[in-house]
Amino acid sequence: MAAQDTVVSFASGETAGESIVRTVRSHQGGAIVVTDATPFHPIDHTWPDQPGDAGTIASGDESADVVEAVMVAESEDGAFFVGAEIPVKRGVVGWAWQVGHRLAAPDAPDWLKPGVEVSLSADAGLRAALSRGHTSCHLASLALDLAVADLWRKDPGTDALGNPDFEGRANQTSRIHEGGAVDEYRLGKSLRRAGFDTESFAASLGEREQRINEQLSAWVASGASSRIVTDGPTIIDMRRWECALPEGTASIPCGGTHVHALSEFASIVVSLDLSDPQLLVMTTVATPAA
């Protein structure tokens, strides 16, 4: 069968679905099973902030554990690459982009083969926790931008709410986990040349943290709606996170999963660590509503 881009349903919140196995490949990191369609959200190999879904793939009385969903690229001549191995960018002609379901063992069981109809089930509890982590990560970043907006001497561009884009200028890593996130921001010479007052920021760190948490508390209290908007059904179609905050609707390009409303949170709280004066670490903790 010719390689095709995988159709995905996780953007609408789906965690289960039926499909046909398209490709099964042995792999040292765990066998990879590709289906025509999937509800599984994969980890992005270029910006691996949100872990891939885990769950099961089954047919009849047989089932296998999926340890993590990953990105796969397959060329029209049959070359097959997984995750960080992928040598091309999205959109290159002659390549299909797919979601691979990684199993624990290097080889798939005999019943998992091309053409077999399967049921796919992503762990709903894990998905919900990661979705809270991802939404809280975006909200914390927007609140951080607002809390340091007065420290810019030059225009760094604007974020999704029209505030100076500290996140876009300084963020170097973002790691989402179940119910939270850890973001790192480089406060080096390039940021100072861009017009950010790092000395005043360091001197007022506690005040900035308080501002962020007060803003997050207000946003959680608003219960604002949250959703993923897609340009198409496949894994490579553009997706955006949108949240109807009281200040306006924030829209951020994002390939992850998210909550449906901020009422799903009891609280979102951040802590700022500047132990290294060149590196701000923001830890976000999202507590689910009862």
VEXNUDREN-786430 format. One record per residue (C-alpha): residue in one letter; z, x, y. Coordinates in pm, whole numbers. Layout:
REM VEXNUDREN-786430
   residu       up     east    north
        A        Z        X        Y
...
***
This chain:
REM VEXNUDREN-786430
   residu       up     east    north
        M        0        0        0
        A      -87      128      348
        A      216      225      555
        Q      326      -32      814
        D      599      -47     1076
        T      911     -220      943
        V      987     -568     1077
        V     1355     -588     1180
        S     1592     -879     1246
        F     1916     -708     1353
        A     1844     -770     1722
        S     1921    -1140     1677
        G     2240    -1059     1487
        E     2107    -1103     1133
        T     2285     -914      855
        A     2099    -1054      551
        G     1740    -1113      448
        E     1477    -1107      175
        S     1186     -865      149
        I      951     -667      -73
        V     1003     -301     -159
        R      720      -96      -12
        T      817      265      -85
        V     1081      444     -293
        R     1123      818     -247
        S     1361     1067     -403
        H     1543     1271     -139
        Q     1814     1534     -156
        G     2024     1342       96
        G     1996     1024     -110
        A     1699      821     -232
        I     1515      627       40
        V     1402      269      -11
        V     1164      115      245
        T     1100     -259      256
        D      853     -468      457
        A     1136     -620      661
        T     1509     -559      695
        P     1822     -678      878
        F     1963     -321      865
        H     2000     -128     1189
        P     1912      243     1140
        I     2062      543     1312
        D     1817      679     1571
        H     1716     1037     1490
        T     1643     1123     1855
        W     1962      980     2011
        P     2206      928     1722
        D     2471      736     1913
        Q     2523      435     1683
        P     2562      497     1307
        G     2324      315     1076
        D     2430        3      888
        A     2564       23      533
        G     2546     -253      271
        T     2362     -346      -45
        I     2012     -402     -179
        A     1978     -627     -482
        S     1731     -793     -719
        G     1844    -1041     -983
        D     2155     -902    -1151
        E     2092     -548    -1024
        S     2228     -402     -701
        A     2263      -66     -527
        D     2478       47     -238
        V     2305      147       85
        V     2518      421      240
        E     2330      427      570
        A     2008      298      722
        V     1790      575      870
        M     1460      616     1050
        V     1153      712      847
        A      803      811      956
        E      506      797      718
        S      156      923      794
        E     -162      751      682
        D     -222     1037      437
        G      118      980      271
        A      338     1244      438
        F      694     1110      446
        F      977     1228      671
        V     1338     1113      711
        G     1556     1128     1023
        A     1569     1468     1191
        E     1280     1587      969
        I     1035     1361     1158
        P      782     1590     1334
        V      611     1340     1568
        K      703     1107     1852
        R      694      730     1828
        G      353      582     1895
        V      145      870     1757
        V     -174      729     1604
        G     -186      746     1225
        W      189      712     1170
        A      406      418     1063
        W      771      389     1164
        Q     1008      241      913
        V     1370      172      830
        G     1482      364      523
        H     1776      243      316
        R     1951      558      197
        L     2122      537     -143
        A     2403      763     -265
        A     2208      939     -543
        P     1895     1155     -496
        D     1695      921     -720
        A     1676      541     -705
        P     1753      328    -1015
        D     1451      233    -1225
        W     1454     -132    -1115
        L     1397      -37     -751
        K     1022       13     -727
        P      735      -93     -501
        G      649     -463     -522
        V      998     -580     -627
        E     1150     -868     -429
        V     1496     -777     -301
        S     1787     -922     -107
        L     1922     -702      172
        S     2279     -739      299
        A     2425     -526      576
        D     2804     -504      597
        A     2882     -774      856
        G     3228     -638      939
        L     3095     -289     1005
        R     2808     -429     1213
        A     3047     -636     1426
        A     3274     -336     1488
        L     2982     -109     1581
        S     2838     -380     1807
        R     3169     -401     1992
        G     3165      -24     2020
        H     2814      -20     2164
        T     2865     -300     2415
        S     3193     -149     2531
        C     3019      188     2570
        H     2759       44     2808
        L     3019     -151     3005
        A     3241      156     3038
        S     2947      361     3166
        L     2860       98     3426
        A     3225       82     3535
        L     3236      462     3557
        D     2926      465     3778
        L     3093      214     4011
        A     3425      401     4015
        V     3265      728     4133
        A     2998      579     4360
        D     3167      713     4676
        L     3149     1074     4554
        W     2773     1115     4595
        R     2630     1297     4899
        K     2271     1247     4782
        D     2091      961     4611
        P     2094     1019     4231
        G     1901      700     4153
        T     2060      372     4052
        D     2196      223     3732
        A     2142     -126     3590
        L     2372     -279     3854
        G     2228      -87     4147
        N     2510      169     4171
        P     2461      549     4184
        D     2363      658     3834
        F     2632      907     3729
        E     2573      811     3365
        G     2204      895     3381
        R     2262     1222     3563
        A     2558     1364     3371
        N     2581     1215     3021
        Q     2502     1468     2749
        T     2634     1297     2434
        S     2742      949     2332
        R     2899      866     1997
        I     2973      507     1904
        H     3218      420     1630
        E     3385      107     1498
        G     3543      -50     1804
        G     3480      220     2061
        A     3293      525     2180
        V     3329      881     2307
        D     3100      999     2589
        E     3071     1350     2730
        Y     2950     1429     3082
        R     2853     1775     3205
        L     3006     1850     3548
        G     2822     2174     3614
        K     2621     2332     3892
        S     2322     2103     3845
        L     2537     1795     3910
        R     2690     1954     4220
        R     2343     2044     4348
        A     2244     1681     4289
        G     2514     1587     4540
        F     2817     1492     4329
        D     3160     1599     4458
        T     3322     1731     4140
        E     3631     1868     4319
        S     3723     1531     4469
        F     3659     1368     4135
        A     3898     1605     3956
        A     4165     1552     4223
        S     4149     1175     4186
        L     4096     1144     3809
        G     4386      905     3752
        E     4270      675     4031
        R     3915      670     3893
        E     4043      581     3546
        Q     4245      294     3691
        R     3939      162     3878
        I     3733      167     3561
        N     3994      -20     3359
        E     4045     -282     3629
        Q     3670     -344     3637
        L     3649     -364     3259
        S     3937     -611     3252
        A     3755     -833     3502
        W     3432     -819     3303
        V     3606     -906     2977
        A     3780    -1198     3152
        S     3440    -1328     3266
        G     3332    -1383     2904
        A     2976    -1295     3014
        S     2691    -1354     2772
        S     2535    -1050     2605
        R     2209    -1023     2411
        I     1926     -803     2295
        V     1580     -877     2433
        T     1284     -747     2230
        D      917     -688     2307
        G      817     -742     1944
        P      942     -767     1585
        T      909     -409     1459
        I     1145     -114     1467
        I      938       65     1735
        D      907     -228     1976
        M     1111     -188     2295
        R     1455     -349     2294
        R     1692     -396     2587
        W     2057     -493     2614
        E     2120     -758     2876
        C     2459     -878     3000
        A     2504    -1151     3263
        L     2790     -990     3456
        P     2933    -1157     3769
        E     2772     -884     3984
        G     2430     -953     3829
        T     2249     -916     3500
        A     2254     -561     3367
        S     1947     -466     3162
        I     1945     -131     2980
        P     1686        0     2729
        C     1877       21     2401
        G     1796       32     2032
        G     2145      -57     1912
        T     2333     -376     1829
        H     2568     -571     2057
        V     2812     -860     2082
        H     2691    -1205     2188
        A     2952    -1249     2462
        L     3233    -1051     2625
        S     3472    -1320     2503
        E     3457    -1130     2172
        F     3686     -869     2330
        A     4059     -890     2391
        S     4029     -575     2603
        I     3823     -265     2676
        V     4018       38     2797
        V     3902      392     2876
        S     4080      724     2915
        L     3934     1019     3104
        D     3995     1379     2995
        L     3902     1672     3216
        S     4083     1949     3025
        D     3764     2148     3066
        P     3671     2121     3437
        Q     3304     2143     3339
        L     3321     1858     3089
        L     3441     1500     3136
        V     3526     1319     2812
        M     3552      942     2835
        T     3706      767     2535
        T     3654      391     2513
        V     3867      163     2296
        A     3752     -196     2241
        T     4002     -441     2097
        P     3850     -754     1939
        A     3963    -1100     2040
        A     4199    -1267     1794
***
